[in-house]
Amino acid sequence: MSTSRSTPALISSVLELEAFLSSIPTSSTLYLDFEGSNLSCNGTISIITVLIHPQNTIHLIDILTLGEIAFTTCSSTGGKGKTLKSIFEDPDISKFFWDVRNDADALWAHYRVGLAGVIDIQLLENASREDDKTYIRGLDKSVQYDLKLGFVELNRWLRTKKDVKDLMANNVFSTRPLDAKTIQYCVNDIIYLPALYALYLKRYEPQSESKKLGPWGAGGRKRRVTMDQMIAMVDEDMMGFYDDVSDDDDWGGVNAHDGAQDSEAFYSCWDKN
């Protein structure tokens, strides 16, 4: 599977943001991922990575530098213009995430920006799965086991993820200028989302027999795991309820699962009154 390896520029000025907003075709869909320190209502958003599909162009928006004006700046051409806020809140513009929970939590808590028209590919993977649905899977394992990547491409992707995760305690997403490997990490988190969405949508059967048992299925079918997968799971101590919790940490030991399970913090952040 070939993907573009050009390094995207960091959008960190109003003029750059205006030009970016004006360049988004009206018929495009957006694949998004946020990075920050303890990404949640209790943390920060430093970077928003955007993949415009089907053009497959990738842009990084520097939220740390731009702050609130990142969401209120209008496009430089045409009529009233569009803002990042209006795009995010438009239900007619499809936006794809892998596990949207902490992204949405942080976005509303810090900038009072909502999300509409969202498809969570992590949930689609679960819904399209034929076997055990009682766990949700992380992005790392979905890329590793579901996509037919070549050895070199997959190894490069996994190594970049590991290298940057090892440096997360050093606030790599808040360091300017961004290191090239940090930029590639941001790209890695969305570059395969279109392929994963297409794969899971193709295998999804909304009228299958298992749907009669509820959205999670019966949970009675045994989970099929290869020997290599079993060894990896044992090595990484991932045999609990959630698959890949350690793989999907957003920052500082707090991951999307932690944020969603902390009900007191979660609901207080979503109190819109």
C-alpha positions in Angstrom: 0.0 0.0 0.0 1.7 3.2 -1.1 1.2 6.5 0.7 2.6 10.0 0.2 5.7 10.6 2.3 6.0 14.4 1.8 6.4 16.3 5.0 3.4 18.5 5.7 4.0 22.1 6.8 2.9 23.4 10.2 0.1 26.0 9.9 1.0 28.5 12.6 -0.1 31.9 11.2 -3.5 33.5 10.4 -2.5 33.9 6.7 -1.5 30.3 6.4 -4.8 29.2 8.1 -6.9 31.4 5.8 -5.2 29.9 2.8 -5.7 26.4 4.2 -9.4 26.9 4.9 -9.9 28.3 1.4 -8.2 25.3 -0.2 -10.7 22.7 1.2 -13.0 21.5 -1.6 -16.7 21.5 -0.6 -17.0 17.8 -1.6 -14.1 16.6 0.5 -14.2 14.5 3.7 -11.8 15.1 6.6 -9.8 12.6 8.6 -8.7 14.2 11.9 -6.5 13.5 14.9 -5.6 15.7 17.9 -2.3 15.7 19.8 -1.6 17.4 23.1 -0.6 17.1 26.7 -3.0 14.8 28.6 -5.5 15.3 25.7 -8.8 15.8 27.5 -10.7 18.5 29.3 -7.9 18.5 31.9 -5.1 18.8 29.4 -4.3 20.7 26.2 -4.6 20.5 22.4 -1.3 21.3 20.7 -1.8 20.1 17.1 -4.7 19.1 14.9 -3.7 16.9 12.0 -6.0 17.0 9.0 -6.1 14.7 6.0 -8.3 15.9 3.1 -9.8 13.0 1.2 -9.8 12.1 -1.7 -7.0 14.6 -2.4 -4.9 12.9 0.4 -3.2 16.1 1.4 -2.1 16.4 5.1 -1.9 19.6 7.1 -0.9 20.2 10.7 -2.6 23.1 12.5 -0.5 24.7 15.3 -3.2 25.1 18.0 -0.5 25.8 20.7 0.6 28.9 18.7 -2.7 30.1 17.3 -4.9 29.4 20.3 -8.6 30.4 20.0 -8.2 32.2 16.7 -7.5 28.8 15.1 -11.2 28.2 15.3 -12.6 31.7 14.5 -10.3 32.7 11.6 -12.3 32.8 8.3 -11.2 31.5 4.9 -9.7 34.1 2.7 -12.2 33.8 -0.2 -15.9 33.9 -0.8 -18.9 35.3 1.1 -19.0 35.0 4.8 -16.1 32.5 4.7 -15.8 29.3 6.7 -13.9 28.7 10.0 -12.5 25.6 11.6 -15.4 25.9 14.1 -18.0 26.0 11.4 -16.5 23.1 9.6 -16.3 21.0 12.7 -19.9 21.8 13.7 -21.3 21.2 10.2 -23.2 17.9 10.1 -23.0 17.8 6.3 -19.2 17.6 6.3 -18.1 14.1 7.1 -15.3 13.9 9.7 -13.5 10.7 10.5 -11.7 9.9 13.8 -10.1 6.9 15.4 -11.6 7.1 18.9 -13.1 10.6 19.0 -13.8 10.7 22.8 -10.9 12.6 24.2 -10.6 14.8 21.1 -14.2 15.9 21.4 -13.8 16.3 25.2 -10.8 18.6 24.9 -12.3 20.6 21.9 -15.4 21.5 23.8 -13.8 22.1 27.2 -11.1 24.4 26.0 -12.6 26.2 22.9 -16.4 25.6 23.1 -16.3 23.9 19.7 -18.6 21.0 19.1 -18.4 18.1 16.6 -21.0 17.0 14.1 -21.0 14.6 11.2 -18.5 12.3 12.9 -17.8 8.7 12.0 -15.6 6.9 14.6 -13.6 4.3 12.7 -12.7 2.5 15.9 -16.4 1.8 16.5 -16.9 0.7 12.9 -14.1 -1.8 13.4 -16.0 -3.3 16.3 -19.3 -3.3 14.6 -17.9 -5.0 11.5 -16.0 -7.6 13.5 -17.5 -11.1 13.3 -16.1 -12.5 16.5 -15.9 -11.2 20.1 -17.1 -7.6 20.3 -16.6 -7.1 24.0 -13.4 -5.1 23.5 -12.3 -2.2 21.4 -9.1 -2.3 19.4 -6.3 0.3 19.2 -5.1 1.9 16.0 -1.6 0.2 16.2 -3.0 -3.3 16.0 -5.6 -2.5 13.3 -2.8 -1.1 11.1 -0.6 -4.0 11.9 -3.0 -6.9 11.4 -5.8 -5.6 9.1 -3.8 -3.7 6.4 -1.6 -5.5 3.9 1.5 -3.3 4.4 4.9 -4.3 3.2 7.5 -5.1 5.8 9.5 -1.9 5.4 6.5 0.4 5.4 5.0 -1.3 8.5 8.3 -1.3 10.4 8.9 2.4 9.6 5.4 3.2 10.9 5.7 1.2 14.1 9.2 2.5 14.8 8.2 6.1 14.5 5.2 5.5 16.9 7.5 3.9 19.4 10.3 6.4 19.2 7.9 9.4 19.7 6.0 7.7 22.5 9.3 7.2 24.3 9.8 10.9 24.2 6.3 12.0 25.2 7.3 12.9 28.7 9.4 15.7 27.2 6.4 17.5 25.7 7.3 16.8 22.2 4.0 18.2 20.8 4.6 21.5 22.6 8.2 21.9 21.4 8.8 24.4 18.6 10.0 23.9 16.0 8.5 20.5 15.8 10.9 17.7 15.3 10.6 15.9 11.9 9.9 12.6 13.7 7.1 14.2 15.7 5.5 15.5 12.5 5.7 12.0 11.0 4.1 10.6 14.1 1.1 13.0 13.6 0.9 11.9 10.0 1.1 8.3 11.0 -2.0 8.6 13.1 -4.2 9.5 10.2 -2.5 8.3 7.0 -4.1 4.9 7.0 -7.5 5.9 8.3 -9.1 6.1 4.8 -7.9 2.6 4.1 -9.2 1.3 7.4 -12.6 3.0 6.9 -13.0 1.4 3.5 -12.0 -2.0 4.8 -14.4 -2.0 7.7 -17.2 -0.5 5.8 -16.9 -3.2 3.2 -17.2 -6.0 5.8 -19.9 -4.3 7.9 -23.2 -6.2 7.7 -25.9 -4.1 9.5 -28.5 -6.9 9.1 -26.3 -9.8 10.1 -27.6 -12.5 12.5 -25.4 -11.2 15.3 -27.1 -7.8 15.3 -30.2 -9.4 16.7 -28.3 -9.9 19.9 -27.6 -6.2 20.4 -24.8 -3.8 19.3 -22.1 -5.9 21.2 -23.2 -9.3 19.9 -23.4 -12.3 22.2 -19.7 -12.2 23.2 -19.9 -16.0 23.1 -17.9 -16.6 20.0 -14.2 -17.2 20.8 -11.8 -14.5 19.7 -9.5 -15.7 17.0 -5.9 -14.9 17.7 -2.9 -16.1 15.8 0.2 -17.3 17.7 2.1 -14.2 16.8 -0.7 -12.0 18.1 -0.9 -14.0 21.3 2.8 -13.6 21.9 2.6 -9.9 21.3 -0.4 -9.5 23.6 1.4 -11.4 26.4 4.6 -9.4 25.9 2.7 -6.1 26.1 0.3 -7.3 28.9 -2.8 -6.5 26.9 -5.0 -9.4 27.9 -7.4 -7.2 29.8 -10.8 -5.8 28.8 -9.4 -3.2 26.4 -7.1 -4.2 23.6 -4.2 -1.9 23.1 -4.7 0.5 26.0 -0.9 1.0 26.2 -0.6 1.6 22.5 -3.1 4.4 22.3 -1.9 6.7 25.2 -2.5 10.3 24.1 -0.1 11.7 26.6 1.5 11.3 30.0 0.0 8.0 31.0 -3.6 9.0 30.4 -5.3 7.5 27.4 -8.7 7.8 25.7 -10.0 4.8 27.7 -9.0 6.5 31.0 -10.7 9.7 30.0 -13.9 8.1 29.0 -14.0 5.9 32.1 -13.5 8.9 34.4 -17.2 9.7 34.4 -17.0 12.6 36.9 -14.4 14.5 34.8 -16.1 13.5 31.5 -19.5 14.8 32.3 -18.3 18.0 34.0 -16.4 18.8 30.9 -19.5 18.3 28.7 -21.7 20.5 30.8 -22.8 23.1 28.3 -24.9 25.1 30.7 
